[in-house]
Amino acid sequence: MTQAPAPQTATPQTATPSDPQDRAVRDAWYAVGFLDHLPPGDHHTSLLGTDLLIRRQDHGTFRVTAGDTLLPTALRHGCLWTSLGTPPASPVAIPEAAEPDRRLVCCGSVAVHASGLRVVENFLDLAHFPFVHTGILGAEPHTEVARYHTELRRDTTDSMTGGATEVWATDCRFHQPQAARSAQAALETRYIYRVATPFVTLLYKTCPNDPVRPDVIALFVQPTAPDRCLAHPVMFLLDDFSPQADLVQFQQRIFLQDRIILENQRPRLLPLDPRAEIPTRADSLSVAYRRWLKEQNIRYGAA
């Protein structure tokens, strides 16, 4: 999106997680670390401006506290999850994760000085591929984003999640010089995007190794403050020959390219006022995401 000239300057208003308008934020599940990266002992992190103490006990269970308050925990998708509120029965369901021939690749946590909502929106943006990820996910002259379809869906993959409404985009496609670490040639890559919660998003993209099933890439965002976050990318791949280190390095390279752009965006919070930035046709998914956030009264991380 391009930034529109503002008629007047206003100080961005942010909400604390105790704000009643942000109940959807407080009651969500958040990944707060990779299980393989949390050895026995105490670990400190932050969620929604609240300091957390993570304790991995000797028998492999986890205890997460905020001050004297014991928080709920879940182990899923290679991550430890917790919540400051009353979350659904379990974190986001990803049915493909249960397929026995998929590789779980946890790609390392990245700190970003930007709103977690900005990070999710960037993940949804096809138009930046040729300019930010040149030679990998895009390249000139293939810069046009073909028309795609956005919609709201009721999550039916897991009854334990409560059937929350999600944002989906289908029929997305883009010419990519190297769509995946295992790709041997340029591909006309097809994408499906899914936003499961304000800070959890996934994409399903053409797999170079399987003509039917897509690779799945998830981004679990841990908002540590309104304008800061930790991003936890996780991949569920149909790739049984690429070295694990190469897969992680490939994804880290892409995300660190994104971080440069994200940390230079102003404001750092995500504007939800439709007059703040001017969308193009390629931004229809971003528009749908912002409208969905606004309908849920999301304020944490928003301008």
Steps between C-alpha positions, in 0.01 A plus 500: 500500500609858442461752776238768446557863603333548837281806552626530857746332731378296793682303765437127443286351774595155622321267731625288784397135501263579788296731274154337466503580126802272463349189649564311173869579539520410868311172458710372208774239510857618426812304417770617743789275402609191312502183707846402377637840604375484860736279704417416863500802728357852502450723197370857489291654226217751456147484362271799448723710726492242780816330624480121493709235671520170310623203697577173328495240770722191508223266386439711188188689603474879493380756751436858385426776748433873488595617847308272735248397233530155343414517129355229275746314278485281189762321292425509130678543166842487662421794729401581855175700507342706774235766554431786740126444483253219445605340171323236289564137588809486277713718270442525126436170324720415201379163368800462267730496804376151583599353162783254571714592197519870580807652660457742786752781456518761777688791348617699802342799672561850363452821699335779300460864604153529346146413596422131477203597284742663254698176489189295421391743229843489338475119492177538300647736239571351157595830339830541684652172377691637194636800687590361844572135416655553157618182333325280757127564532477745211687693233434764239329517256254263677362760741124491441281339765222309329148532636422272791204437729464592869234376738412441864463138604388325813779271619373143478836323528485459877185523711714578805594843362144623532446549128646849481473700178816507289620701199589300189637590157485249215599486133825687573786436260841651435805427283789407730864432407547276807174430676661262753841373604438180301382677182725430200342755262264797495136419579160653451426464869147478633417630847218478748518730802329444833486739796383293797535764776627859494855376566499155334512456124579222254556452131460193284719511190593282205744229606779425251500136617128417497257589219194479727583599856637843589775596739370681810680795654373650826593820676427512872545857626561574868419869563731609782389865488266697272792585268725195553468128452672167458420309182512119510490353144420130471486289183328168429677381187485214253877488462690197622843582357594865568724539806314649797755780535449601134122516545533720808756725331277543193204613708712719729649679199151587375376615839804717571442674167146571619621630835695782334182623333281450807728696732502795260122524467328792674299496708630185667142418597258377234250768389144372488348825373440441126608859431848449648653309208390465138443137393543363149323202344783278622425603860153344521620244755656772716176697477300193607741436790478859627121502470484168691722643776282808525181291522653313795593829673868408491708787636820343627766575239261714292511873438 
